[in-house]
């Protein structure tokens, strides 16, 4: 007889594949789709765990501001392309950031209909503060790991950073 909740069917010896993966803590066989799914889950979960509580900016707005800090000055259409949102959405985010004093606009000398957006010193400070808070949360999480697991995370950082820099998906 099998323990309740293991996903095994009584008497058949067969186990539901999803239940088998879950019973191993999400660790199924290491094919590409499983690896990709585990990576996406872990990154998404860590992203939520690392968010500062009570943050003044939503994650999407903070990400857009971070992009402007890192790559600016940008046209709204460039920001939209990088962030994977339509130009009107990017423009709304820019209006919000501008109202908060985190970005400023300047005319595009080559196109009178367009403008560039650039981070203000307050915008740069907001991104740096958010990064510091996330790093503090990450330090707490890392401290909860065994030395071996922490070393594994450190050894994976280069590959994870390379994945993060592969382009604007």
Secondary structure, DSSP 8 states (H G I E B T S, - for coil): ---TTS-B-TTT--B-HHHHHHHTTT-----HHHHHHHHHHHHHHHHHHHS-TT-SS-HHHHHHHHHHHHH-SEEHHHHHHHHT--HHHHHHHHHHHHHTTSEEEEE-TT-TT-EEEEE-HHHHHHHHHHHHHHHHHHHHHHHTS-HHHHHHHHHHHHHHHHHHTS---
